[in-house]
Amino acid sequence: MRLKTKINYENIIERLKEAGFKSFPVGGAVRDSLLSREVSDIDITTDARPEEIEEVFKDFKLIDIGKRFGTIKVIVEGDAFEITTFRKESAYRDGRHPTEVSFSDNLIDDLERRDFTINAMAFDHGEIIDPFGGRTDLSRKVIRAVGDPRERIDEDLLRSLRAVRFANRLGFTIEESLKEAIRENAGKINSISKERIASELSEILTSTTPSRGIRLMDEVGLLAEIFPEVKRTIGFDQHSTYHADDVYVHSLKVLDESPADLTVRFAALYHDVGKVDTFFLDERGEGRFFGHQNLSEEMLRKRLKELKFSNKFISDATSLVKRHMDCSNIYTKKSIRKLLRRLGEENLRRLFDLQMADILATKHPATSNIDLGEKLLAEVLADNIPKNRSDLAIDGNDLIRMGYPQGKIIGDLLRRIEEEILEENLENNKKAIEDFLTRMGKNLDSLTKK
C-alpha cells in the first residue's frame, strides 16, 4: 500500500532516518488513504525531540507552531509538514490543554493518546500500524474513541464536535459509549475556546450534508448548548399552507438546498428562528410571523458575536437573514439597484441563493421571481450604474473645484447624485452630473434634500 497523495513525504522520512530517528506518517493521511481519498497534507510523528527536528531540517524553512508540545512545521518545496515528537498521555486542564507534555520513544504511546481509532494509525513502508482497530472501524463506518471514551472527552471537550464532524463528513455513526460520553459533557462545551468551536462548526455547516451534522449535534446534546435558538424550533408547527414541515425541518432543508458557502449556510440555519417568538394565528387559522426576519437577524448576530466571527462575516450573514423575505415582492430593476448598492454584488448573489433554497423547501416552490432577480442583476451590472460611491463619475475633489465648500455638504451632495442616478433621473457621466448641479444652482438645501 502507498499513501494516496502527490505530496513527497518520503524525503522527510528518509532524512529523519539518516539522522538516526524513527518517523511515520500518522492520523488523517493514513485514514483518508484507506478510504481512497486524496491526501492534501501529511502529519509525521517521530522519536526526535523538537530541537533535534530543528537541527535535522535547519536548511529548510521552519515554523514553531507548538514547540513546547513537540510540533515543528517544516516547509519543503512548497509543501508543509507538521512533525511532532512521540508523546505520552498526561493530565489535562480546562477540558482542552494538557498540564504538561511528556515525550516518548514509543510510537504506541503516541497513538494511544489520540482521539478516535480511525485517527490512531501510522504508516510504515507500506504497512499499517493499527493497535486500536482503526481499520475495522473504518470498514464498520463507526467513530470510536481510543480507550475509555469518557476519559477522551473529559481530556479535550472539543473532541465532542470533532466526533460529529468526522461522522458527518464520512457518513459514519458515532459508537454508543462515545455518544453517551459526549452527552454527559455537552453542558461544558461552551467553556472552551469559541474560535475552536467556530472552526468545527464551519466544517460541519459547509459539508455536503450539513443537516445531518445538525441532527447529530442534537442527538448528542450539543445543539441546545451551541445553537439554542435552533433547538427551540424543533417541533414548532408553522400552521401554514406553504409549509409541510415544522420550522426546524424546514430550516434543515433550506440548509441542504443552499450552496456550501458558510455565510449562506449560517443564514439558512437561522433565517426562521424568530418565528417561534412572532407566531400568531390569523382569522383563517393561518400562521403569521410578522417581523420574524428582524428577530432572526438579531439572534444570529448575537450567536456569531459569541462565536468570535469577524464583524464583516456577521454583517454579511445577518444582512441575508434580514432581507430573505424581500422576494415576497416582485423584483424590479429599481429594487435590484438598491439591493446591489446596499449589499454589494457578492452578498446579493448570496441572497438569491438563500431565497431560492428557502422557496425550494416549501410545499409549492415557485422560483420565477428569483430567476427574474438574477436576470435583472445581469442587466444592471451591464449598465453604467454605480455599485458604490467610488463608481460615481465625479468625486469630492471635483465638487470642491466647482466651488462647493468642504465638509459634510460634499458627502450629502454625492449621496444625492448617487440617488438620482439609481432612480434613473441622471446618467453616470461627469458632464451630465455637472449639468444637473448647474440646473439646481447653488441652493444647497435643494441639492442635498429630496
PEPE-V358012 format. One record per run of one state. SS is the DSSP state (hx for helix, st for strand, lp for the rest). FROM is the first residue (numbers start at 1). TO is the last residue. If there is no record, write none. Layout:
ss: <SS | SS>
from: <FROM | FROM>
to: <TO | TO>
//
This chain:
ss: <lp | st | lp | hx | lp | st | lp | hx | lp | st | lp | st | lp | hx | lp | st | hx | lp | st | lp | st | lp | st | lp | st | lp | st | lp | st | lp | hx | lp | st | hx | lp | st | lp | st | lp | hx | lp | st | lp | st | lp | hx | lp | hx | lp | st | lp | hx | lp | hx | lp | hx | lp | hx | lp | hx | lp | hx | lp | hx | lp | hx | lp | st | lp | st | lp | hx | lp | hx | lp | hx | lp | hx | lp | hx | lp | hx | lp | hx | lp | hx | lp | hx | lp | hx | lp | hx | lp>
from: <1 | 5 | 6 | 10 | 19 | 23 | 27 | 28 | 35 | 39 | 40 | 42 | 47 | 50 | 57 | 61 | 67 | 70 | 71 | 77 | 79 | 86 | 87 | 88 | 92 | 94 | 97 | 99 | 103 | 104 | 107 | 113 | 116 | 117 | 120 | 122 | 125 | 127 | 130 | 134 | 141 | 142 | 144 | 145 | 146 | 149 | 156 | 158 | 171 | 173 | 175 | 176 | 192 | 194 | 206 | 210 | 220 | 223 | 227 | 228 | 232 | 247 | 258 | 262 | 271 | 275 | 279 | 280 | 282 | 287 | 289 | 292 | 307 | 311 | 324 | 326 | 329 | 333 | 344 | 345 | 361 | 368 | 383 | 389 | 392 | 396 | 402 | 408 | 423 | 430 | 441 | 444 | 449>
to: <4 | 5 | 9 | 18 | 22 | 26 | 27 | 34 | 38 | 39 | 41 | 46 | 49 | 56 | 60 | 66 | 69 | 70 | 76 | 78 | 85 | 86 | 87 | 91 | 93 | 96 | 98 | 102 | 103 | 106 | 112 | 115 | 116 | 119 | 121 | 124 | 126 | 129 | 133 | 140 | 141 | 143 | 144 | 145 | 148 | 155 | 157 | 170 | 172 | 174 | 175 | 191 | 193 | 205 | 209 | 219 | 222 | 226 | 227 | 231 | 246 | 257 | 261 | 270 | 274 | 278 | 279 | 281 | 286 | 288 | 291 | 306 | 310 | 323 | 325 | 328 | 332 | 343 | 344 | 360 | 367 | 382 | 388 | 391 | 395 | 401 | 407 | 422 | 429 | 440 | 443 | 448 | 450>
//
